Amino acid sequence: MSLDLNALAVRAMRDHGFEPDFPPDVQAQVADLARHPPAASPSGTLRDLRNLLWSSIDNDTSRDLDQAEVVIPGPNGTNRVLIAIADVDAFAGKQTPIDRHAASETTTVYTGVRMFPMLPEALSTGATSLLESGDKLSVVTEVVVGADNLAQSGLVYRAVIRNKAQLAYNGVGAWLEGRGPAPAKVAASADLQAQLKLQDRIAQGLKAERFRHGALNIETLEVRAVVTNGQVTGVENEQTNRATELIENFMIAANEAVARQLDRAKRSSIRRVVRTPKRWDRIVQLASGMGTHLPAAPDSKALNDFLCSRKTADPEHFADLSLAVLKLMGPGEYVLERAGDPAIGHFGLAVEDYTHSTAPNRRFADLVTQRMLKAVDAGQPSPYTDDELRAIADACTRKADEARKVEREMTKRISAMAMMHRIGEMFDAIVTGVSPKGTFVRVLTPHIEGMLVHGQQGVDVGDKIRVKLVRADVNSGYIDFSRG
């Protein structure tokens, strides 16, 4: 079957309120920035950190690099973790055409066949991307981590950095885990090897400390399309490894430090929160079916202890249990938090102070937070009123929901193309959603989701069932199963 997946992606974007093309005034501003870029030279409060051994780790094909990292060992087992975030605000000031477009879109959308960037690619994959070997403007979050794996303090300031090694998750992860050789850039530098191993050790320590406080040990499996000449030839599962965990734990530490910095400055801010799970009763029921008693009231520490025990007892199906728990917890949201307000917190991370600050190339909330941090650093008043922040938070939550729908629709279309020749086959599956709209299941191998159109009576999220594929419609993205 020959279908234009790119055209389907554009249609999905427009159907969900996104504008895939950049308007003329944005293009004009990009052209002007190319002629007159902000100076990336240290001066005044702009620190020169180009001599440090910065590196970045991201997906193999990523060019919209928001962050780079380096660790500086300190006394008594302490370490200074420096996380450089691209200074997008320097190129896209508030109320400029680029900013207005970003405020409308709020997020980059990844559809599997095409990326729809929030910012023009001349910025997000060029001028504001922390690509290797260029002098780049950044906002650095510095976190001191003690020998006890506790983040002791944080500091935020502007700096010029130079990424010495642009690395990828798969290669670094395999090397850190002893499953493969060091990537060429890592193998060529003993200093970089030592730096990455130090980063890995600190990140694993931060992770252990978060788990000790009740952060959820969740393992997810993402599906990536294998596309050849515009046609899907298969799907592959993407899993976490030590390199993805390194970046994840450093980003969480940075986001917590930024939230605390804004608290100390008595500034209102946008927070990313995951409230108490809406279907805790079903999580309790799932655990009970596996021989574990959870308290009647939501308790992240008890839930994480259960998850850890199941990962040890049944690692093969842990990702499926994780998926069920994530679905029952519900999505995160952006909210206004005013200085002095009680913190809502992030249930899944077991933290009270958490904002999004580490991806300003891809998320508008992070760009807003960056502007607020720079104002604090410069001793200036907040660039946003509480009413503006509340409106931005609502818009970011709404568009993040729509982006998930676009990505889900395209994943279904890609999956349908990969599965259309397997009609009638039987699969093991897990129930991932039960709502008035229907009952949804996810096949365990490959991890493909669809609707259960026959035999859905009496099943609930987390149930494991046997299903038969009865339809795979690429144009609509419908994948239907019947209960076997």
Secondary structure, 3 states (H helix, E strand, C coil): CCCCHHHHHHHHHHHCCCCCCCCHHHHHHHHHHHHCCCCCCCECCEEECCCCCEEEEECCCCCCCCEEEEEEECHHHCEEEEEEEECHHHCCCCCCHHHHHHHHHCECEECCCCEECCCCHHHHHHHCCCCECCEEEEEEEEEEECCCCCEEEEEEEEEEEEEEEEEEHHHHHHHHCCCCCCCHHHHCCHHHHHHHHHHHHHHHHHHHHHHHCCCCCCCCCEEEEEEECCEEEEEEEECCCHHHHHHHHHHHHHHHHHHHHHHHCCCCEEEEEECCCCCHHHHHHHHHHCCCCCCCCCCHHHHHHHHHHHHHHCHHHHHHHHHHHHHHHCCCEEEEECCCCCCCCECCCCECCCCCCCCCCCEHHHHHHHHHHHHHHCCCCCCCCHHHHHHHHHHHHHHHHHHHHHHHHHHHHHHHHHHHHHCCCEEEEEEEEEECCEEEEEECCCCCEEEEEECCCCCCCCCEEEEEEEEEECCCCEEEEEEC
